[in-house]
Amino acid sequence: MSDPLLSAETLADWVLRFVRYPSEQGERMEAEPAVLGFVRECVKPLADSLGLSGRFDEMGNYLMEIGPAGGEPALAFFGYAMTHPAAGMARPFAGERLQAHGEPAIRGRGVSEQKSALAAALAAFADAARSRLAQRVCLVVTTAGETGRHDAASCALQALGAVPRRAVVALGTDSRVSLGNRGRIDAQIVVRGKAAHSSSPDAGIDAIAGLREVLDALARVRGTLPRHAELGPATLTPTGVESFPKATHTVQDEVRLTIDRRLLPGERAEDALEAIRAALPAGRPWSTELQRGAHMLPHQLAREAPLVGLIAEAHRRAALEAPRLFYSAAALDAGFLTARGAEATMWGPGAMEQFHSSEEFVRLRDVLDVARAYRELIALAAA
């Protein structure tokens, strides 16, 4: 295409720029300096060079708006700054060009999950800023991406002052449009006993033995979980265990078990936790406590929803094949946005099977195609 904003080379430059600025998840989550720096020192200067003005909210999210000021946004894109840690990936931030399946591609951490979709959204948004729009459109670059909670999106909505009518969570989905995903509630089960020297185990109350009964109770709960026709079953999965005190030859007096309970559309986190709490062993020599953790809402969008129709028309106008629809195993902010009153989906370039893997790459053609479809969606939604 003749427009440099919607060209493979422009998008390649932006994706490389984003990948070469590390913004890994760390202990400080949304407040991680590298994540905040990516937004302030990488995204904002690029937006400034494009003539796009924006503002920061209390969590460091960057909010850009075009079209008439005030009122309900007709459409908002939510992009993400934070990536999975480099982990075992070699040269994660080199930003390498390569050939993938005979086509130009870019390799780097986050390129499949967050950063290519962000580049596509920014290109479409910047191009739309050149035209006269009848309605307000927003692009929010949040400091989330790997946190497993809706805090950043919630803060951004508050700063926007209104819930968008429609929203696209710009995330790698193999360029498919998501019709739903499971939510998640994290929790920790604490088993408490009594410490003693391991030479005299009868003097203590072994919290590890209590953990065994807790795991048996969770297995019974797992057998009662509901199932969704498209998303499959709700799940209940232990994801971590730690015991205390950290000392040799000691009967452990505390065990902390972390669990991940995936939620189907229509399920409430409170109900899921109560079912777990009710199943925990009682009247034993040890005690148990269930502590609530991070929460993400499930999501479901009807095939006949207006947003799905608009995205299909955007593909037609961009001379692309009709979008593929799917149900996602991943959870991000679509459920939260829907709960707040928006019609939302997840959609962007990048292969989901590469998330958190030792190899992440994206074909430039996919980034360009999604950017063009994003641009047509803006034109349709803001008409």
GUDO-897600 format. One record per residue: residue number from 1; chain; x, y, z of N, C-alpha, C in turn. Coordinates in steps of 0.2 Angstrom, whole numbers, plus 5000, padded with zeros to 4 digits. Layout:
REM residues N
 pos unit  n.x  n.y  n.z ca.x ca.y ca.z  c.x  c.y  c.z
 NUM    A    X    Y    Z    X    Y    Z    X    Y    Z
...
END
This chain:
REM residues 383
 pos unit  n.x  n.y  n.z ca.x ca.y ca.z  c.x  c.y  c.z
   1    A 5004 4994 5000 5000 5000 5000 5004 5006 5000
   2    A 5002 5012 4997 5006 5018 4997 5007 5021 5003
   3    A 5002 5021 5008 5002 5024 5014 5008 5021 5018
   4    A 5013 5025 5020 5019 5022 5024 5017 5020 5031
   5    A 5011 5022 5034 5009 5020 5040 5006 5013 5040
   6    A 5004 5011 5034 5001 5004 5033 5005 5001 5028
   7    A 5011 5000 5030 5016 4996 5025 5020 4991 5029
   8    A 5022 4986 5026 5026 4981 5030 5032 4984 5033
   9    A 5036 4988 5029 5042 4991 5032 5041 4995 5038
  10    A 5036 5000 5038 5034 5004 5044 5033 4999 5050
  11    A 5028 4994 5049 5027 4990 5054 5032 4986 5056
  12    A 5037 4984 5052 5043 4980 5054 5047 4984 5058
  13    A 5048 4991 5056 5052 4995 5060 5049 4996 5067
  14    A 5043 4996 5068 5040 4997 5074 5040 4991 5079
  15    A 5039 4985 5076 5039 4979 5079 5046 4978 5082
  16    A 5051 4979 5078 5058 4979 5080 5060 4983 5085
  17    A 5057 4990 5085 5058 4994 5090 5055 4992 5097
  18    A 5049 4989 5097 5046 4987 5103 5050 4981 5106
  19    A 5052 4976 5101 5055 4970 5104 5062 4972 5107
  20    A 5065 4977 5104 5072 4978 5107 5072 4982 5113
  21    A 5066 4984 5115 5065 4987 5122 5062 4982 5127
  22    A 5066 4979 5131 5064 4974 5135 5059 4977 5140
  23    A 5053 4973 5141 5048 4975 5146 5045 4969 5149
  24    A 5050 4965 5152 5048 4959 5155 5044 4960 5162
  25    A 5040 4955 5163 5036 4954 5169 5041 4953 5175
  26    A 5040 4957 5181 5045 4957 5186 5040 4957 5193
  27    A 5044 4957 5198 5040 4956 5205 5036 4962 5206
  28    A 5037 4968 5203 5033 4974 5204 5027 4975 5199
  29    A 5027 4970 5195 5021 4969 5190 5020 4976 5186
  30    A 5014 4979 5187 5013 4985 5183 5018 4991 5184
  31    A 5021 4990 5190 5025 4996 5192 5033 4994 5191
  32    A 5034 4989 5187 5040 4987 5185 5044 4992 5181
  33    A 5049 4995 5183 5053 5000 5179 5053 4999 5172
  34    A 5055 4993 5170 5056 4992 5162 5049 4992 5159
  35    A 5044 4990 5162 5037 4991 5159 5035 4998 5158
  36    A 5036 5002 5163 5034 5009 5163 5039 5012 5158
  37    A 5045 5010 5158 5050 5013 5153 5048 5012 5146
  38    A 5045 5006 5145 5043 5004 5138 5038 5009 5135
  39    A 5033 5010 5140 5027 5015 5138 5030 5022 5137
  40    A 5034 5024 5142 5036 5031 5142 5042 5033 5137
  41    A 5046 5028 5136 5052 5029 5132 5052 5026 5125
  42    A 5048 5022 5124 5047 5019 5117 5041 5020 5114
  43    A 5035 5019 5117 5029 5020 5114 5027 5027 5113
  44    A 5028 5031 5119 5026 5038 5118 5030 5042 5113
  45    A 5036 5042 5113 5040 5045 5108 5038 5044 5101
  46    A 5036 5037 5100 5034 5036 5093 5027 5039 5092
  47    A 5023 5039 5097 5016 5042 5096 5017 5050 5095
  48    A 5022 5053 5099 5023 5060 5098 5025 5061 5091
  49    A 5030 5057 5088 5032 5058 5081 5027 5058 5076
  50    A 5021 5054 5078 5016 5054 5073 5010 5059 5074
  51    A 5012 5064 5079 5007 5069 5080 5001 5067 5085
  52    A 5002 5061 5088 4997 5059 5093 4998 5061 5100
  53    A 4993 5065 5103 4994 5067 5110 4991 5062 5114
  54    A 4993 5061 5120 4990 5057 5125 4991 5059 5132
  55    A 4989 5055 5137 4990 5056 5144 4991 5050 5148
  56    A 4995 5050 5153 4996 5045 5158 4990 5045 5163
  57    A 4988 5039 5165 4984 5038 5171 4988 5036 5177
  58    A 4985 5035 5183 4989 5033 5189 4993 5027 5189
  59    A 4992 5022 5184 4996 5016 5184 5001 5016 5179
  60    A 5002 5022 5175 5006 5023 5170 5004 5020 5163
  61    A 4997 5019 5163 4994 5017 5156 4994 5024 5152
  62    A 4995 5023 5145 4995 5029 5141 4989 5029 5137
  63    A 4985 5034 5137 4979 5034 5134 4979 5040 5128
  64    A 4977 5037 5122 4977 5042 5116 4970 5042 5114
  65    A 4967 5048 5111 4961 5048 5109 4960 5052 5103
  66    A 4956 5051 5098 4955 5054 5092 4948 5055 5091
  67    A 4946 5060 5086 4939 5061 5085 4936 5066 5090
  68    A 4929 5067 5090 4926 5072 5094 4928 5070 5102
  69    A 4929 5076 5106 4931 5075 5113 4924 5073 5117
  70    A 4925 5070 5122 4919 5068 5127 4915 5063 5124
  71    A 4911 5061 5128 4906 5056 5127 4908 5049 5127
  72    A 4904 5044 5125 4906 5037 5125 4910 5035 5119
  73    A 4916 5033 5120 4920 5031 5114 4917 5025 5110
  74    A 4917 5026 5103 4914 5021 5099 4918 5015 5099
  75    A 4924 5016 5100 4929 5010 5099 4935 5011 5103
  76    A 4938 5006 5107 4944 5007 5110 4948 5001 5109
  77    A 4955 5002 5108 4960 4996 5107 4964 4996 5114
  78    A 4965 4990 5116 4969 4989 5122 4975 4985 5120
  79    A 4981 4989 5121 4987 4985 5119 4991 4984 5126
  80    A 4996 4981 5126 5000 4978 5132 5007 4979 5131
  81    A 5010 4982 5137 5017 4983 5137 5021 4978 5140
  82    A 5018 4974 5144 5022 4969 5148 5022 4962 5144
  83    A 5028 4959 5144 5029 4953 5141 5031 4947 5146
  84    A 5031 4941 5144 5034 4936 5148 5041 4937 5149
  85    A 5044 4935 5154 5052 4935 5155 5055 4931 5149
  86    A 5061 4933 5148 5065 4930 5143 5066 4923 5144
  87    A 5067 4921 5150 5067 4914 5152 5073 4910 5148
  88    A 5071 4905 5145 5076 4901 5141 5077 4903 5134
  89    A 5074 4909 5132 5074 4911 5125 5081 4914 5123
  90    A 5084 4912 5118 5091 4914 5116 5089 4921 5112
  91    A 5093 4926 5114 5093 4933 5110 5086 4935 5110
  92    A 5083 4936 5116 5076 4938 5116 5074 4945 5114
  93    A 5079 4949 5114 5078 4956 5113 5082 4959 5107
  94    A 5085 4954 5103 5089 4956 5098 5085 4959 5092
  95    A 5079 4957 5091 5075 4960 5086 5077 4957 5079
  96    A 5077 4951 5078 5080 4948 5072 5075 4947 5066
  97    A 5077 4949 5060 5073 4948 5054 5075 4941 5052
  98    A 5070 4937 5050 5071 4930 5047 5065 4928 5042
  99    A 5066 4922 5039 5061 4920 5035 5057 4914 5039
 100    A 5051 4915 5039 5046 4910 5042 5041 4907 5037
 101    A 5042 4901 5035 5038 4898 5030 5038 4901 5023
 102    A 5044 4904 5022 5046 4907 5016 5044 4914 5015
 103    A 5042 4917 5021 5040 4924 5021 5044 4928 5026
 104    A 5045 4935 5025 5048 4939 5030 5045 4939 5037
 105    A 5049 4938 5042 5046 4938 5049 5051 4941 5054
 106    A 5049 4942 5060 5053 4945 5065 5052 4941 5071
 107    A 5058 4940 5075 5059 4936 5080 5060 4940 5087
 108    A 5057 4938 5092 5059 4941 5099 5054 4940 5104
 109    A 5056 4941 5110 5051 4940 5116 5045 4945 5115
 110    A 5039 4942 5116 5033 4946 5116 5030 4948 5109
 111    A 5034 4946 5104 5032 4947 5097 5026 4944 5095
 112    A 5025 4938 5097 5018 4934 5096 5013 4936 5100
 113    A 5014 4938 5106 5009 4939 5111 5006 4946 5112
 114    A 5011 4951 5113 5009 4958 5114 5011 4963 5109
 115    A 5017 4963 5107 5020 4968 5103 5018 4969 5096
 116    A 5017 4964 5092 5015 4965 5085 5008 4968 5085
 117    A 5004 4965 5089 4997 4968 5089 4997 4975 5091
 118    A 5001 4977 5096 5002 4984 5098 5004 4988 5092
 119    A 5009 4986 5088 5011 4990 5082 5006 4990 5077
 120    A 5002 4985 5076 4996 4985 5071 4991 4990 5074
 121    A 4989 4990 5080 4984 4995 5083 4987 5002 5082
 122    A 4993 5003 5084 4996 5010 5083 4995 5013 5076
 123    A 4997 5008 5071 4997 5010 5064 4990 5012 5062
 124    A 4985 5008 5064 4979 5009 5062 4976 5016 5065
 125    A 4978 5017 5071 4975 5022 5075 4978 5029 5072
 126    A 4985 5029 5071 4988 5035 5068 4986 5036 5061
 127    A 4984 5031 5057 4981 5033 5051 4974 5036 5051
 128    A 4970 5033 5056 4964 5036 5057 4964 5043 5059
 129    A 4969 5045 5063 4969 5051 5066 4970 5057 5060
 130    A 4972 5055 5054 4972 5059 5049 4966 5061 5046
 131    A 4961 5057 5047 4954 5058 5044 4949 5061 5049
 132    A 4944 5063 5047 4938 5066 5051 4934 5060 5053
 133    A 4934 5059 5060 4929 5054 5063 4923 5057 5066
 134    A 4918 5054 5065 4911 5056 5068 4911 5055 5076
 135    A 4915 5050 5078 4914 5048 5085 4921 5046 5088
 136    A 4922 5046 5094 4928 5046 5098 4931 5039 5097
 137    A 4937 5038 5096 4941 5032 5096 4947 5032 5101
 138    A 4949 5027 5105 4954 5027 5109 4959 5021 5108
 139    A 4965 5023 5110 4970 5018 5110 4973 5018 5117
 140    A 4973 5013 5121 4976 5012 5128 4981 5007 5128
 141    A 4987 5010 5130 4993 5005 5130 4994 5004 5138
 142    A 4992 4998 5140 4992 4997 5147 4999 4994 5150
 143    A 5000 4995 5156 5006 4992 5159 5005 4985 5161
 144    A 5000 4982 5159 4998 4975 5160 5001 4970 5154
 145    A 4998 4964 5154 5000 4959 5149 5002 4953 5152
 146    A 5004 4952 5158 5006 4946 5161 5004 4945 5168
 147    A 5000 4950 5171 4999 4951 5178 4993 4946 5180
 148    A 4988 4944 5176 4983 4940 5178 4978 4943 5182
 149    A 4977 4950 5181 4972 4954 5184 4970 4959 5180
 150    A 4964 4963 5182 4961 4968 5178 4963 4975 5180
 151    A 4968 4976 5185 4969 4982 5188 4970 4988 5183
 152    A 4975 4986 5178 4977 4991 5174 4971 4994 5169
 153    A 4967 4989 5167 4961 4990 5162 4956 4994 5166
 154    A 4955 4993 5173 4951 4996 5177 4953 5004 5178
 155    A 4959 5005 5179 4962 5011 5180 4961 5015 5174
 156    A 4962 5012 5168 4962 5016 5161 4954 5018 5160
 157    A 4950 5013 5162 4943 5015 5160 4941 5021 5165
 158    A 4943 5021 5171 4942 5027 5175 4944 5033 5172
 159    A 4950 5033 5170 4954 5039 5167 4950 5041 5160
 160    A 4947 5036 5156 4944 5038 5150 4937 5041 5152
 161    A 4934 5040 5158 4928 5043 5160 4922 5040 5157
 162    A 4923 5035 5153 4917 5031 5150 4919 5025 5147
 163    A 4914 5020 5147 4916 5013 5144 4915 5014 5137
 164    A 4920 5011 5133 4919 5011 5126 4913 5007 5124
 165    A 4910 5008 5118 4904 5004 5116 4907 4998 5113
 166    A 4913 4998 5110 4916 4992 5108 4923 4992 5109
 167    A 4926 4986 5110 4933 4986 5112 4937 4980 5109
 168    A 4943 4981 5107 4947 4976 5104 4953 4975 5109
 169    A 4954 4969 5112 4960 4968 5115 4965 4965 5110
 170    A 4970 4970 5109 4975 4968 5104 4980 4963 5107
 171    A 4979 4957 5105 4983 4952 5108 4984 4947 5102
 172    A 4990 4943 5102 4991 4938 5097 4985 4932 5097
 173    A 4982 4931 5092 4976 4926 5092 4977 4922 5085
 174    A 4983 4922 5082 4983 4920 5075 4979 4923 5070
 175    A 4977 4930 5072 4973 4934 5068 4966 4932 5068
 176    A 4964 4927 5072 4957 4925 5073 4953 4930 5078
 177    A 4947 4930 5078 4943 4934 5082 4940 4929 5088
 178    A 4941 4931 5094 4939 4927 5099 4931 4928 5101
 179    A 4928 4923 5102 4921 4923 5104 4920 4921 5111
 180    A 4926 4920 5115 4925 4919 5122 4932 4916 5125
 181    A 4932 4916 5131 4938 4913 5135 4936 4912 5142
 182    A 4939 4907 5145 4938 4905 5152 4941 4911 5156
 183    A 4938 4912 5162 4941 4917 5167 4946 4913 5172
 184    A 4948 4916 5177 4952 4913 5182 4952 4916 5188
 185    A 4952 4912 5194 4953 4914 5200 4959 4910 5204
 186    A 4964 4914 5206 4969 4911 5209 4968 4911 5217
 187    A 4970 4906 5220 4969 4906 5227 4975 4902 5230
 188    A 4976 4903 5237 4981 4899 5241 4977 4896 5247
 189    A 4979 4889 5247 4977 4885 5253 4982 4885 5258
 190    A 4981 4887 5264 4987 4887 5269 4985 4881 5274
 191    A 4989 4876 5275 4988 4871 5279 4993 4872 5285
 192    A 4990 4872 5291 4994 4873 5297 4994 4868 5302
 193    A 5000 4866 5304 5001 4860 5309 5005 4863 5315
 194    A 5010 4859 5317 5014 4860 5323 5021 4858 5321
 195    A 5026 4862 5322 5033 4860 5320 5036 4856 5326
 196    A 5040 4851 5324 5044 4847 5329 5050 4844 5326
 197    A 5055 4842 5330 5061 4839 5327 5059 4832 5323
 198    A 5062 4831 5318 5060 4825 5314 5062 4819 5317
 199    A 5066 4819 5322 5068 4813 5326 5062 4811 5331
 200    A 5057 4816 5332 5052 4815 5336 5045 4817 5333
 201    A 5044 4814 5327 5038 4817 5323 5031 4817 5327
 202    A 5030 4812 5331 5024 4812 5335 5023 4818 5339
 203    A 5028 4822 5341 5027 4828 5345 5025 4834 5340
 204    A 5024 4833 5334 5022 4838 5329 5016 4836 5326
 205    A 5013 4841 5322 5007 4840 5318 5010 4841 5311
 206    A 5010 4836 5306 5013 4837 5300 5009 4840 5295
 207    A 5010 4846 5293 5006 4850 5288 5007 4847 5281
 208    A 5012 4843 5280 5012 4840 5273 5007 4834 5273
 209    A 5006 4831 5278 5001 4825 5278 4994 4829 5277
 210    A 4993 4835 5280 4987 4838 5279 4986 4840 5272
 211    A 4992 4842 5268 4991 4844 5261 4989 4838 5257
 212    A 4991 4832 5259 4989 4826 5255 4981 4826 5255
 213    A 4978 4827 5261 4971 4827 5262 4967 4832 5258
 214    A 4971 4838 5258 4968 4844 5254 4968 4842 5246
 215    A 4973 4839 5244 4974 4837 5237 4968 4832 5235
 216    A 4967 4827 5240 4961 4823 5239 4955 4826 5238
 217    A 4954 4831 5243 4948 4835 5242 4947 4839 5236
 218    A 4952 4842 5233 4952 4845 5227 4950 4841 5221
 219    A 4953 4835 5222 4951 4830 5216 4944 4828 5216
 220    A 4940 4828 5222 4933 4827 5223 4930 4833 5220
 221    A 4932 4839 5221 4929 4845 5218 4929 4845 5211
 222    A 4935 4843 5208 4937 4843 5201 4931 4839 5197
 223    A 4929 4834 5201 4924 4829 5197 4917 4832 5197
 224    A 4916 4838 5200 4909 4841 5200 4909 4848 5195
 225    A 4915 4849 5192 4915 4855 5188 4911 4855 5182
 226    A 4908 4861 5180 4904 4861 5174 4908 4861 5168
 227    A 4905 4861 5162 4908 4860 5156 4904 4865 5151
 228    A 4908 4868 5146 4905 4873 5141 4906 4869 5134
 229    A 4901 4870 5130 4901 4867 5124 4907 4869 5119
 230    A 4909 4875 5120 4915 4877 5116 4921 4877 5120
 231    A 4921 4879 5126 4927 4881 5130 4929 4874 5134
 232    A 4925 4869 5134 4927 4863 5137 4926 4864 5145
 233    A 4929 4860 5149 4927 4860 5156 4931 4866 5160
 234    A 4928 4868 5165 4931 4872 5170 4937 4867 5173
 235    A 4942 4870 5175 4948 4867 5178 4950 4869 5185
 236    A 4953 4865 5189 4955 4866 5195 4962 4863 5196
 237    A 4968 4867 5196 4974 4865 5195 4979 4867 5200
 238    A 4982 4863 5204 4988 4866 5209 4994 4868 5204
 239    A 4996 4874 5206 5002 4877 5202 5008 4878 5206
 240    A 5008 4877 5213 5014 4878 5217 5013 4876 5224
 241    A 5018 4874 5227 5018 4872 5234 5024 4874 5237
 242    A 5024 4876 5244 5029 4878 5248 5028 4876 5255
 243    A 5033 4874 5259 5032 4872 5266 5037 4876 5270
 244    A 5035 4876 5276 5039 4880 5281 5039 4876 5288
 245    A 5044 4877 5292 5050 4882 5292 5055 4879 5287
 246    A 5059 4884 5284 5064 4882 5280 5070 4880 5284
 247    A 5070 4874 5287 5075 4871 5291 5076 4864 5290
 248    A 5082 4861 5292 5083 4854 5291 5080 4850 5297
 249    A 5078 4844 5296 5076 4839 5301 5070 4842 5305
 250    A 5065 4845 5302 5060 4848 5305 5053 4846 5302
 251    A 5048 4843 5306 5041 4842 5304 5039 4849 5302
 252    A 5036 4850 5296 5033 4856 5294 5027 4858 5297
 253    A 5027 4864 5299 5020 4867 5302 5016 4871 5298
 254    A 5018 4872 5292 5014 4876 5287 5016 4874 5280
 255    A 5010 4873 5276 5011 4872 5269 5007 4876 5265
 256    A 5009 4880 5260 5005 4884 5256 5004 4881 5249
 257    A 4998 4880 5247 4997 4877 5240 4993 4882 5236
 258    A 4996 4884 5230 4993 4889 5225 4989 4885 5220
 259    A 4983 4887 5219 4979 4884 5214 4976 4889 5209
 260    A 4974 4886 5204 4972 4890 5198 4965 4887 5196
 261    A 4959 4891 5197 4953 4888 5195 4950 4892 5189
 262    A 4950 4889 5184 4947 4892 5178 4940 4892 5178
 263    A 4937 4898 5176 4930 4899 5176 4927 4900 5169
 264    A 4921 4897 5169 4917 4897 5162 4912 4903 5163
 265    A 4910 4905 5157 4905 4911 5156 4899 4909 5161
 266    A 4897 4914 5165 4891 4912 5169 4893 4910 5176
 267    A 4900 4908 5177 4902 4906 5184 4905 4912 5188
 268    A 4904 4912 5194 4906 4917 5198 4912 4915 5203
 269    A 4917 4919 5203 4923 4917 5207 4921 4915 5214
 270    A 4917 4919 5217 4915 4918 5224 4912 4911 5225
 271    A 4907 4909 5220 4904 4902 5221 4910 4897 5220
 272    A 4914 4898 5215 4920 4893 5214 4924 4892 5221
 273    A 4926 4898 5224 4930 4897 5230 4926 4894 5236
 274    A 4919 4896 5236 4915 4893 5242 4915 4885 5241
 275    A 4914 4883 5235 4914 4875 5234 4921 4872 5236
 276    A 4926 4876 5235 4933 4873 5237 4933 4873 5245
 277    A 4931 4879 5247 4932 4880 5255 4928 4875 5258
 278    A 4922 4873 5256 4917 4868 5259 4920 4861 5259
 279    A 4924 4860 5254 4927 4853 5253 4933 4852 5257
 280    A 4936 4857 5260 4942 4856 5263 4941 4852 5270
 281    A 4946 4848 5272 4945 4844 5277 4944 4848 5284
 282    A 4940 4846 5288 4938 4849 5294 4939 4844 5300
 283    A 4940 4847 5306 4940 4843 5312 4947 4838 5312
 284    A 4952 4840 5309 4958 4837 5309 4963 4840 5314
 285    A 4969 4837 5315 4973 4840 5319 4976 4846 5316
 286    A 4976 4847 5310 4979 4853 5307 4973 4858 5305
 287    A 4974 4864 5303 4969 4868 5301 4970 4870 5294
 288    A 4965 4873 5290 4966 4875 5283 4963 4882 5283
 289    A 4966 4886 5278 4963 4892 5276 4963 4894 5269
 290    A 4958 4896 5266 4958 4898 5259 4959 4905 5258
 291    A 4964 4907 5254 4965 4914 5253 4964 4916 5246
 292    A 4960 4921 5244 4959 4923 5237 4965 4927 5234
 293    A 4966 4925 5228 4971 4929 5224 4968 4933 5218
 294    A 4972 4933 5213 4971 4937 5207 4965 4934 5203
 295    A 4961 4938 5200 4955 4936 5197 4954 4939 5190
 296    A 4952 4935 5185 4951 4938 5178 4944 4935 5176
 297    A 4940 4939 5173 4933 4937 5171 4933 4933 5165
 298    A 4928 4928 5165 4927 4924 5158 4923 4929 5153
 299    A 4923 4927 5147 4920 4931 5142 4917 4927 5137
 300    A 4911 4929 5134 4908 4926 5129 4905 4931 5124
 301    A 4905 4930 5118 4903 4935 5113 4899 4931 5107
 302    A 4893 4933 5106 4888 4929 5101 4891 4930 5094
 303    A 4890 4925 5090 4893 4925 5083 4889 4930 5079
 304    A 4883 4932 5081 4879 4937 5078 4880 4944 5081
 305    A 4884 4945 5086 4885 4951 5089 4887 4956 5084
 306    A 4885 4963 5085 4887 4968 5080 4894 4969 5079
 307    A 4898 4968 5084 4906 4969 5083 4908 4963 5079
 308    A 4906 4957 5079 4908 4952 5074 4907 4954 5067
 309    A 4901 4956 5066 4899 4959 5059 4903 4964 5057
 310    A 4905 4969 5061 4909 4975 5059 4916 4972 5057
 311    A 4919 4968 5061 4925 4965 5060 4925 4961 5053
 312    A 4920 4957 5052 4919 4954 5045 4919 4959 5040
 313    A 4915 4964 5040 4915 4969 5035 4922 4973 5034
 314    A 4925 4974 5040 4932 4977 5040 4937 4973 5036
 315    A 4936 4966 5036 4940 4962 5032 4938 4962 5025
 316    A 4932 4963 5024 4930 4963 5017 4932 4969 5013
 317    A 4932 4975 5017 4934 4981 5014 4942 4981 5013
 318    A 4945 4978 5017 4953 4977 5017 4955 4972 5012
 319    A 4950 4969 5008 4951 4964 5003 4955 4958 5006
 320    A 4952 4956 5012 4955 4950 5016 4950 4945 5016
 321    A 4952 4939 5018 4947 4933 5019 4943 4935 5025
 322    A 4937 4932 5025 4933 4933 5031 4937 4930 5037
 323    A 4936 4934 5043 4940 4932 5049 4938 4925 5052
 324    A 4942 4921 5054 4941 4915 5058 4939 4917 5065
 325    A 4934 4913 5067 4932 4914 5074 4934 4908 5078
 326    A 4935 4909 5085 4937 4904 5089 4936 4905 5096
 327    A 4937 4900 5101 4937 4901 5108 4943 4901 5111
 328    A 4946 4905 5115 4952 4905 5117 4953 4902 5124
 329    A 4959 4899 5125 4961 4896 5132 4964 4902 5136
 330    A 4966 4907 5133 4969 4912 5137 4964 4917 5139
 331    A 4966 4921 5145 4961 4926 5148 4965 4932 5148
 332    A 4962 4938 5146 4965 4944 5147 4959 4949 5149
 333    A 4958 4955 5146 4953 4960 5148 4947 4960 5145
 334    A 4945 4955 5140 4939 4955 5136 4933 4954 5141
 335    A 4934 4949 5146 4929 4948 5151 4927 4954 5155
 336    A 4932 4957 5157 4931 4963 5161 4928 4969 5158
 337    A 4930 4970 5151 4927 4975 5147 4920 4974 5146
 338    A 4918 4967 5145 4911 4965 5144 4907 4966 5150
 339    A 4910 4965 5156 4906 4966 5162 4905 4973 5163
 340    A 4909 4977 5161 4908 4984 5162 4903 4987 5157
 341    A 4901 4983 5152 4896 4986 5147 4899 4987 5140
 342    A 4905 4985 5138 4907 4985 5131 4906 4979 5128
 343    A 4906 4979 5121 4906 4973 5117 4913 4972 5115
 344    A 4916 4966 5117 4923 4966 5117 4925 4959 5114
 345    A 4931 4959 5111 4934 4953 5108 4942 4954 5109
 346    A 4945 4948 5108 4953 4948 5108 4954 4946 5100
 347    A 4959 4950 5098 4961 4949 5090 4967 4952 5089
 348    A 4972 4949 5086 4978 4952 5084 4983 4946 5080
 349    A 4988 4949 5077 4993 4944 5074 4997 4941 5079
 350    A 5000 4935 5078 5004 4931 5082 5001 4925 5084
 351    A 5006 4920 5084 5004 4913 5085 5003 4911 5093
 352    A 4997 4909 5095 4996 4908 5102 5001 4903 5105
 353    A 5002 4898 5101 5006 4892 5103 5013 4894 5105
 354    A 5015 4900 5103 5022 4902 5104 5022 4906 5111
 355    A 5017 4908 5114 5017 4912 5120 5021 4908 5125
 356    A 5026 4912 5128 5030 4910 5134 5035 4904 5131
 357    A 5036 4903 5125 5040 4898 5123 5047 4901 5121
 358    A 5052 4896 5119 5059 4898 5118 5059 4901 5111
 359    A 5054 4901 5107 5054 4904 5100 5048 4908 5099
 360    A 5048 4914 5098 5043 4918 5096 5045 4922 5090
 361    A 5040 4922 5085 5041 4926 5079 5034 4927 5076
 362    A 5034 4932 5071 5028 4934 5068 5029 4936 5061
 363    A 5025 4933 5057 5025 4935 5049 5023 4942 5048
 364    A 5027 4946 5045 5025 4953 5044 5019 4954 5040
 365    A 5017 4949 5035 5011 4949 5032 5005 4949 5036
 366    A 5006 4945 5042 5000 4945 5047 4999 4951 5050
 367    A 5005 4955 5052 5004 4961 5056 5001 4966 5051
 368    A 5003 4966 5045 5000 4971 5040 4993 4970 5039
 369    A 4991 4964 5038 4984 4962 5037 4979 4964 5043
 370    A 4982 4963 5049 4978 4965 5054 4977 4972 5055
 371    A 4983 4976 5054 4983 4983 5054 4978 4986 5049
 372    A 4978 4983 5043 4973 4986 5038 4966 4984 5041
 373    A 4964 4978 5043 4958 4977 5046 4956 4981 5052
 374    A 4961 4983 5056 4960 4987 5062 4957 4994 5059
 375    A 4961 4996 5054 4960 5003 5051 4952 5003 5048
 376    A 4950 4998 5045 4944 4998 5042 4938 4998 5048
 377    A 4940 4994 5053 4935 4994 5059 4934 5001 5062
 378    A 4940 5004 5063 4939 5011 5065 4934 5015 5061
 379    A 4935 5015 5054 4931 5019 5050 4924 5017 5051
 380    A 4922 5010 5051 4916 5008 5052 4913 5010 5059
 381    A 4916 5009 5064 4914 5010 5071 4913 5017 5072
 382    A 4917 5022 5069 4917 5029 5071 4913 5033 5066
 383    A 4910 5029 5061 4906 5033 5056 4900 5037 5059
END
